[in-house]
Amino acid sequence: MAQAEMTSGVMTTTDGVPLKVSLRRAMRLNRIKAVALVAPLLLFILVSFLIPIVEMTWRSVDNPELGEAIPQTLALLDQWDGDATPPEEVYATLAQEMAEGRKARTIGKVGARLNREVSGTRSLINKTVRRIVKIEEGPYKQAFVDIDKRWGDAALWKHIKRIGQPYTTAFYAASFDMAYDENGSLYQLPDKERIYVSLFGRTLWISLLVTFFCVLLGYPVGYLLATLPLRTSNLLMILVLLPFWTSLLVRTSTWIVILGKNGVLNDTLVWIGIVSDNNRLEMMFNQVGVVVAMTHILLPFMVLPLYSVMKTIPPSYMRAARSLGANPLEAFIKVYVPQTLPGIGAGSILVFIVAIGYYITPALVGGQSGQMISNLIAYHMQSSLNWGLAAALGAILLAGVLALYWLYNRIVGIDNMKLG
């Protein structure tokens, strides 16, 4: 900045600009530089994180299929009172839009969308389209009923009217094992059709169990690394970091070899005589395999925060507690452990958030009883192509993680979480 001078009682720079104005310009320039430096990171977060979340949330309520394929039919159904079957005009309009949709190859989306909430409507739509295009003149109402008597049921038309709305909460209802009837009222699905609520509970339970075992196994490892001489602890740290240099797929597949019914562990137990050959332990393709494999994979995420916090604790604290009369166990529990709580909190929330969205490990070693909600999300994205339900499940999972994070902040305090 130019040298300041005093002119008429006002501090100015050598070029005559008031000093306050010059300082504001300099601070504004510094802020612009700071924003320019952070802009690439903000753009990356926006593109790779925020936009996909907004898109996912939008897809969970967006319902465009029927509105794009049969808009005129839906417009007429908005005027229908629902007391009896719709008038002839509705049937004629639907027949015309079915013919147009068959040429444009869009009518299949109608059957797929309806079938997600009303079983059997996909085949009904396909059968009706094949036959109705051959009819050149009305009455269309009777023609539809002759093709399938369900077209004479007002309940089917109520479902079409409801499902044809541009926005829906049906995907969220399905995520909680509920559905809408033809009148728009929610009801609970039968027991044999309920899968998502229990799957959310299983996902939460497995994630908490993995977090618990990571704390149980990671705490002594972190303590050992923090208290050993530097040369030895560095060597052991390499062993802790070694799994990061190995493919996740390889690490998961290795557990199949170890824990399988004819795997290394079962063969060893049979050889020792602990179990018989006919009663080998079932440790794979169930929750046991998922917990063991995920604990092994996520353990470094717990060890590293614990080690970084433990390394900052002065050894003199323990010696001081011993000199004041505390035995080793009492000094460890009352002096050392409370100082490691920020590391435990950091490692726990890191492991839990990663575990709750795990996909590859449950898919490989989970079997039927070890599947997590992420596996169902992937199924609906890749196989059933029900992106709305997948987005609703993902949004609920995200909301649950945020709620648990908020609860953690209220109980423990996010300011108390340290990584060293």
Secondary structure, DSSP 8 states (H G I E B T S, - for coil): ---EEEETTEEEETTS-BHHHHHHHHHHHHHHHHHHHHHHHHHHHIIIIIHHHHHHHHHTTB--HHHHHSHHHHHHHTT--SSS---HHHHHHHHHHHHHHHHHT-HHHHHHHHHTTSTTHHHHHHHHHHHHTT--SS-HHHHHHHH-GGGG-HHHHHHHHHHTSSB-SHHHHHHTTEEE-TTS-EEE--GGG--HHHHHHHHHHHHHHHHHHHHHHHHHHHHHHHHS-HHHHHHHHHHHHGGGGS-HHHHHHHHHHHHSTTSHHHHHHHHHTSS-GGG----SSSHHHHHHHHHHHHHHHHHHHHHHHHTTS-THHHHHHHHTT--HHHHIIIIIHHHHHHHHHHHHHHHHHHHHT--HHHHHH-TTTT--HHHHHHHHHHTS--HHHHHHHHHHHHHHHHHHHHHHHHHT-GGG----
